[in-house]
Structure formats: structure tokens, C-alpha cells
Amino acid sequence: MGRMMAVLRRITRRVWFRAALMTLGGILLALLAGLLGAWIPTSMSIDLGQGSVSTLLQIIASSMLAVSTFSLTIMVTAYSSAATSGTPRATQLLIEDRTSQNVLSLFIGSFTFALVGIVALSTGYYDEKGRTVLFLGTLVVIALIVIALLRWINHLAHFGRVADTIDRVERAALEVVCEYAKRPTMGGLPLRGLPRRPLRAVHGTRVGYVTHLDMAGLQSAAESAETDIYVVATPGRQADVVVPLAYVPAESAEDIDESVRQAFLVDDHRTFESDPRLGVIALSEIGIRALSPAMNDPGTAIEVIAALERVFAAMADVEPRPEPDYDRVHVREVQLSDLVTDAFRPLARDGAGFIEVHLRVQRTLSALAALGGPEWARPFREAAADAARRAAAGLDRTDRRVLRRARRDYW
């Protein structure tokens, strides 16, 4: 995906984008009713007084304004709940929730439709046939509002709850982790180490996080300069004016530096779409928040561990794509050990005093280690040993004995 497509994709996920489309649709529907009236036969027109349609529109306008304001309040409350009971990283997933965006946009679009219709009626914009079309359009809008309200009521039953937050983060993590497993170097060649030749570092121009990498743009720049590009800052890495984004051969033309720099999209915050580590980090943060003294909820931490197991199990089932798409771009891939550490070390650390948590950690790591060969199993074995050492410092003698027996059974 190119840089421009990545930016456009993010725009379409914003709340204001759908609201703007629905607002425009409401305006067009109200105005087109007057134009479409000229195309319907007189026999199909309904004898409507101007006040009858206006009354319906006034009801829609007043109620939709109140419902839109109330819905915004609910959404902000849900965002705050997800940030405090789960993790602030999950807030962006709730903001991008399609159901809440569609419902809110429909409410705003209906309000705009009613408002424009009232103004147009007061100016005599519609004739008798135009009022008929407007009336039929109003009935359609009312039906859509009723359907949206029913969906909204059902959605509010779980929107922003801890379980909903875990499910959303798990889905986001599954998508990006499976894509990483399929193409760990994003379609480029693996970068095991920098070549022993003079290289020139390409630095960013702002401080932030790499959130997208335009591999096609890098390949095009490399082909134009007839050289190779060595990427060291993959999505999720911090970027600044000191840490290099990539390296190019020292003898290559300097104009390639700007082309390489433009291929990196740097934002103030990390995003889930291309960052395999953020998904497991966010899940782990939900678990350690549940283990804090303020919440003391090991059950939620165990649910998080189950979600992490599903993520890594899905990753193990993915067949990597062997052929590179970009043969002039070398990418430093994220290591499996980093993902395992991000997922389980915080839970083992903050759950040191909970035998229930450590039993589930050992069982999960053992099950995941059995899904692959020795290279796949190594980071899970190391994580299990690290978790056992941390548990030994926080559990009493009886619980330590239970954990040792469990480790003998699992490993």
C-alpha cells in the first residue's frame, strides 16, 4: 500500500468523514426532492399540505439533535472507560468502530435533511409533486432512524466494556500479526545485518513513530538509483533526527535520501495497522491493568492470556510467502522473541503473586511451544522459565510447589 493510500484509508476511518458524507447525503436528498417531483406523474402525487410534511421534519430535527448529542456523550464515556479499565491504546479502535460511526452519522444526516427540508418548505421550493417526493423521502429516513436506534441499543450493551475492548484489540492484533507472519519483511529481502561497505544513513525530520512503510516507493527509488536500500526502522519503531530510518550505499546520489524519507509515514502515536508488536502490547497492558491493586482482577488477566494464545496460534498456522516482491529493499524483521516478551513478561511480572495467572501462563506457553519446531519453541520456553523465576519471588511455599508440579507436567 502506497503512502497516499495509507493516508486516505485513515481518513475514511475518521468519525467526521462518515458524518460529512451523511450530511451531504441529507442535503442532496432534501434538495433533489424538488427536482424529482417534476418527473413523477400527477396521478402519483399525494394531496399534502405544506404543514403536514413540515411537522414531521420538525420532529426529526429536534429529536435527532438531542439523540446526536446524547450519542456523542455515550461514545466519549466509552472511550474513557476503555482507557481506564483497559488501555489507552484501545481507544483508537473504539473511535474507528463502524457501528457507532454509522449510527452517529445517520443521526446527523437525518438532522441535516430535516433542517434543509424545513428551510426549503418555508421558501416555497417544493410544488405539490415535490412535497410528495419529500414526504416519501421522510418516511424512508424515519425507517432508517428506527433501524439505527435498534442497532445502537444493542451495540451499547457491550460497547466499551472490558470484554469488548479485549475482543477489539485481539482482532486488531490477529490481523497485523498474521500479515507479519505471512510477510515478515513486508515483501522485501531479510536484513540479517548491514553489509560491509560504506553506507549513508537516512534520518527522519521529525520525532514520532513509524506507522507505515511504502515498500513500492522504496523499490521504485532503489531501481531509479540502481542500488539497494536497507531499512532498519519498521512500523512501531521510534523515529527522530538521530536514529536512522534506513541506509543507502554511500556512493549513491543524494537525491535518493528524500525519496527514502518520503516512504516512511511518521506519526505522533503508534497505530495497529502495520505494527505487529502494538497489538500484543495492548493486550498485555489490559492484563496488567487488571492485576493492579486498584482492580485486583486476575480473571481478566486470564482472559487476556487466552486471547494472546489465540493470536500466536493463528500466527503459527500462517504459511510465509517465500518470494519477495521488492528485491532491492532489505528489511530488518521483528523477532518472534520480541513479540513473546512483549506479550508475557509484563503479565509474569505483575502477576507474580497470583498462582492462577502463573498456572495459565505456563500452560499457554507450553501449548504454543508445541505448535512449531525448535526455533519456534525457543522463545516460549525462555518466557516460561522467566515467568517461573518471577513467580518464585512472589508466591508462598505452597503455591511454589503447585507451580513446580505444573511445570513438570507442561514441560
C-alpha positions in Angstrom: 0.0 0.0 0.0 1.4 3.4 -1.0 1.8 6.3 1.3 -1.2 8.2 -0.2 -3.5 5.2 0.0 -2.5 4.7 3.7 -3.4 8.3 4.4 -6.7 8.0 2.6 -7.5 4.8 4.4 -7.0 6.6 7.7 -9.2 9.5 6.7 -12.1 7.1 5.8 -11.9 5.7 9.3 -12.4 9.1 11.0 -15.8 9.9 12.6 -16.1 13.2 10.7 -15.6 11.5 7.3 -18.8 9.4 7.6 -20.7 12.2 9.2 -19.7 14.6 6.4 -20.9 12.0 3.8 -24.2 11.6 5.6 -24.6 15.3 6.0 -24.0 15.8 2.3 -26.5 13.0 1.5 -29.1 14.6 3.7 -28.7 17.9 1.9 -28.9 16.3 -1.5 -32.0 14.2 -0.6 -33.9 17.3 0.6 -33.0 19.4 -2.5 -33.4 16.6 -5.1 -36.9 16.0 -3.9 -38.0 19.3 -5.5 -36.3 18.3 -8.8 -37.5 14.8 -8.8 -41.1 16.0 -8.4 -41.2 17.2 -12.0 -40.6 13.6 -13.2 -43.5 11.8 -11.4 -46.9 11.8 -13.0 -49.6 14.0 -11.4 -51.7 10.9 -10.6 -49.0 9.6 -8.2 -48.9 12.9 -6.2 -50.4 12.9 -2.7 -52.6 15.8 -1.6 -50.4 17.0 1.2 -50.5 20.3 3.0 -47.2 22.1 3.4 -47.6 21.9 7.2 -48.0 18.1 7.4 -44.6 17.4 6.0 -43.1 20.3 7.9 -44.4 18.9 11.2 -42.6 15.6 10.5 -39.4 17.3 9.6 -39.5 19.4 12.8 -40.0 16.3 14.9 -37.0 14.7 13.2 -34.8 17.8 13.5 -35.5 18.3 17.2 -35.2 14.7 18.2 -32.1 14.0 16.1 -30.2 16.9 17.5 -30.8 15.6 21.0 -30.0 12.0 20.1 -26.8 13.0 18.3 -25.6 14.9 21.4 -26.6 12.0 23.7 -24.8 9.5 21.4 -21.6 11.6 21.4 -21.7 11.7 25.2 -22.0 7.9 25.3 -19.2 7.4 22.9 -16.8 9.7 24.9 -17.8 7.9 28.1 -17.0 4.5 26.4 -13.6 5.8 25.2 -12.8 7.0 28.7 -13.9 3.6 30.2 -11.7 1.7 27.7 -8.7 3.8 28.6 -9.1 3.5 32.4 -10.2 -0.1 32.7 -8.2 -1.5 29.7 -5.5 0.5 27.9 -5.4 3.9 26.2 -4.0 2.1 23.1 -7.5 0.6 22.6 -9.2 4.0 22.3 -8.3 4.3 18.6 -10.1 1.1 17.9 -13.3 2.3 19.6 -13.1 5.6 17.7 -12.9 3.6 14.4 -15.9 1.4 15.4 -18.1 1.3 12.3 -21.4 0.8 14.1 -21.1 3.8 16.3 -19.8 5.9 13.4 -22.6 4.8 11.1 -25.3 5.4 13.7 -24.0 8.8 14.7 -23.5 9.8 11.0 -27.1 8.8 10.2 -28.4 10.8 13.1 -26.5 13.9 11.9 -27.5 13.3 8.3 -31.2 13.0 9.3 -31.0 16.2 11.3 -29.4 18.0 8.3 -32.1 16.5 5.9 -34.9 17.8 8.2 -33.3 21.2 8.6 -32.8 21.7 4.9 -36.3 20.4 4.2 -37.9 22.9 6.7 -36.0 25.8 5.1 -36.9 24.7 1.6 -40.6 24.3 2.5 -40.7 27.8 4.1 -39.3 29.3 0.9 -41.8 27.6 -1.4 -39.2 25.5 -3.1 -41.5 22.4 -3.5 -44.6 22.2 -5.5 -47.3 19.6 -4.8 -45.4 16.8 -6.5 -42.1 17.9 -4.8 -43.8 17.7 -1.4 -44.9 14.1 -2.3 -41.3 13.1 -3.0 -40.2 14.9 0.2 -42.8 13.0 2.2 -41.7 9.7 0.8 -38.1 10.5 1.5 -39.1 11.5 5.0 -40.7 8.1 5.5 -37.5 6.4 4.3 -35.4 8.5 6.7 -37.7 7.6 9.6 -37.4 3.9 8.8 -33.6 4.2 8.8 -33.6 6.1 12.1 -35.7 3.3 13.7 -33.3 0.6 12.5 -30.3 2.6 13.6 -31.8 3.2 17.0 -32.4 -0.6 17.5 -28.8 -1.3 16.4 -27.5 1.4 18.7 -29.4 0.0 21.7 -28.0 -3.5 21.0 -24.5 -2.1 20.5 -24.5 -0.1 23.7 -25.0 -3.3 25.7 -21.2 -4.1 25.3 -19.6 -1.1 23.7 -16.5 0.0 25.7 -16.7 -2.8 28.3 -13.6 -4.7 29.2 -14.6 -7.8 27.3 -15.4 -5.7 24.2 -12.1 -4.0 24.5 -10.2 -7.3 24.7 -12.1 -8.6 21.6 -11.3 -5.5 19.6 -7.6 -5.5 20.5 -7.4 -9.2 19.8 -8.9 -8.8 16.3 -6.5 -6.0 15.5 -3.6 -8.0 16.8 -4.7 -11.1 14.8 -4.9 -9.1 11.6 -1.5 -7.5 11.8 0.4 -10.5 13.3 -0.9 -12.8 10.7 0.1 -10.4 8.0 3.5 -10.2 9.6 3.8 -14.0 9.7 3.0 -14.1 6.0 5.5 -11.4 5.1 7.9 -10.7 8.0 9.9 -8.4 5.8 6.9 -6.7 4.2 7.7 -8.2 0.8 11.3 -7.2 0.9 14.5 -9.2 1.5 15.5 -10.1 5.1 18.2 -7.8 6.6 20.3 -10.0 8.9 23.0 -7.4 9.2 24.3 -4.3 7.4 26.7 -5.1 4.5 30.4 -4.4 5.0 30.5 -1.5 2.6 30.4 2.3 3.0 26.8 3.3 3.8 25.0 6.6 4.3 22.3 6.9 7.0 18.9 8.4 6.1 17.4 10.2 9.1 13.8 11.4 9.7 12.9 15.1 10.0 10.5 14.8 13.0 10.1 12.8 16.2 7.4 10.2 16.3 6.7 6.6 15.4 6.9 4.9 12.0 3.3 3.9 11.3 3.6 2.9 7.6 6.3 1.9 5.2 5.7 2.4 1.4 7.6 -0.6 0.1 6.7 0.1 -3.5 8.0 3.6 -3.2 11.3 2.3 -1.8 11.6 -0.2 -4.6 11.0 2.5 -7.2 13.6 4.7 -5.6 16.1 1.9 -5.5 15.5 0.9 -9.1 15.9 4.5 -10.2 19.2 4.8 -8.4 20.2 1.3 -9.4 21.1 0.5 -5.8 19.7 -1.3 -2.7 18.0 0.2 0.4 18.5 -1.2 3.9 15.5 -0.5 6.2 16.1 -0.6 9.9 13.0 1.3 11.2 10.0 -0.8 10.6 6.4 0.2 11.7 6.4 0.6 15.5 9.9 1.9 15.8 10.6 5.4 17.1 11.9 7.9 14.6 13.9 11.1 15.2 16.7 13.1 13.7 19.4 10.8 15.3 18.2 7.2 14.8 18.4 6.2 11.1 15.3 5.2 9.2 17.4 3.3 6.5 20.8 3.1 4.9 21.8 3.5 1.3 25.2 3.0 -0.3 27.5 5.9 0.3 28.2 6.3 -3.4 24.5 6.6 -4.4 23.1 10.0 -5.4 21.9 12.2 -2.5 18.5 12.8 -4.1 17.6 9.3 -3.1 17.6 10.3 0.5 14.4 12.3 0.2 12.7 9.6 -1.7 13.5 7.1 1.0 12.4 9.6 3.7 9.0 10.1 2.0 8.4 6.3 2.1 8.2 6.4 5.9 5.0 7.7 7.4 5.8 9.1 10.9 3.0 10.0 13.4 2.9 11.1 17.0 1.3 7.8 18.1 1.7 4.1 17.2 -1.1 2.5 15.2 -2.3 -1.1 14.9 -2.5 -1.3 11.1 1.2 -2.3 10.4 2.7 -2.7 13.9 2.7 -6.4 15.0 4.1 -5.6 18.4 1.5 -3.0 19.4 -1.4 -5.5 19.4 0.2 -7.9 21.8 1.5 -4.9 23.9 -2.0 -3.6 24.2 -3.4 -6.9 25.2 -0.7 -7.3 27.8 -1.5 -3.8 29.1 -5.1 -4.8 29.7 -4.0 -7.8 31.7 -1.6 -5.9 33.9 -4.2 -3.2 34.5 -6.5 -5.9 35.8 -3.7 -7.2 38.1 -3.1 -3.7 39.6 -4.0 -3.4 43.3 -6.8 -1.0 42.4 -8.6 -3.6 40.3 -7.3 -7.0 41.6 -9.0 -8.9 38.8 -6.9 -12.0 37.8 -9.9 -13.3 35.8 -9.5 -10.5 33.2 -5.8 -11.2 33.1 -6.5 -14.9 32.4 -8.9 -13.8 29.6 -6.1 -11.7 28.1 -3.7 -14.7 28.2 -6.3 -16.8 26.3 -6.5 -14.0 23.7 -2.8 -14.0 23.4 -2.8 -17.7 22.9 -5.3 -17.4 20.0 -3.1 -14.7 18.4 0.1 -16.7 18.5 -1.7 -19.9 17.5 -3.1 -18.1 14.4 0.3 -16.8 13.7 1.7 -20.4 13.8 -0.8 -21.5 11.1 0.2 -18.9 8.6 2.5 -20.0 5.7 5.1 -17.4 4.9 5.3 -16.1 1.4 8.8 -17.2 0.1 9.2 -15.0 -2.9 10.0 -11.3 -2.3 8.0 -8.6 -4.1 10.7 -6.0 -3.6 14.1 -7.4 -4.4 16.1 -4.2 -3.8 14.7 -3.4 -0.4 16.2 -5.2 2.7 14.1 -5.0 5.8 15.0 -5.8 9.4 12.2 -8.1 10.6 10.6 -8.1 14.0 11.8 -11.1 16.0 9.4 -13.7 17.4 11.2 -13.4 20.8 10.3 -9.7 20.9 6.6 -10.5 20.4 6.6 -13.2 23.1 8.5 -10.9 25.5 6.0 -8.0 24.9 3.1 -10.3 25.5 4.1 -12.4 28.5 6.8 -10.7 30.5 4.6 -7.8 31.9 1.9 -10.4 32.9 4.5 -12.6 34.6 6.0 -9.6 36.4 2.7 -8.0 37.7 1.1 -11.4 38.3 3.9 -12.7 40.4 1.6 -13.0 43.4 -1.3 -14.8 41.6 -0.9 -18.6 41.3 -3.9 -18.7 38.9 -2.2 -16.4 36.5 1.1 -18.2 36.5 -0.5 -21.6 36.0 -2.3 -20.2 32.9 0.9 -18.6 31.7 2.8 -21.9 31.9 0.0 -23.9 30.3 -0.3 -21.3 27.4 3.4 -21.1 26.7 3.7 -24.9 26.7 0.8 -25.2 24.2 2.3 -22.5 22.0 5.7 -24.1 22.0 4.2 -27.3 20.8 2.9 -25.6 17.6 6.3 -25.4 15.9 9.8 -26.7 15.7 12.8 -25.9 17.9 13.3 -22.3 16.6 9.6 -21.5 17.1 9.5 -23.1 20.6 12.7 -21.4 22.0 11.2 -18.0 22.9 8.2 -19.6 24.5 10.5 -21.9 26.6 12.6 -18.9 27.7 9.4 -16.9 28.6 8.2 -19.8 30.7 11.5 -20.0 32.6 11.5 -16.3 33.1 7.9 -16.4 34.4 8.7 -19.2 36.8 11.7 -17.2 38.2 9.4 -14.2 38.8 6.7 -16.3 40.4 9.2 -17.8 42.8 9.8 -14.4 44.3 6.1 -13.6 44.8 4.4 -16.9 45.7 4.3 -18.6 49.1 5.8 -22.1 49.6 2.5 -24.0 48.8 1.9 -22.1 45.6 5.5 -22.5 44.5 5.1 -26.3 45.0 1.9 -26.2 42.9 3.7 -24.3 40.1 6.7 -26.7 40.1 4.4 -29.6 39.6 2.6 -27.8 36.8 5.8 -27.0 35.1 6.8 -30.7 35.2 3.5 -31.7 33.7 3.6 -29.0 31.0 7.3 -29.1 30.1 
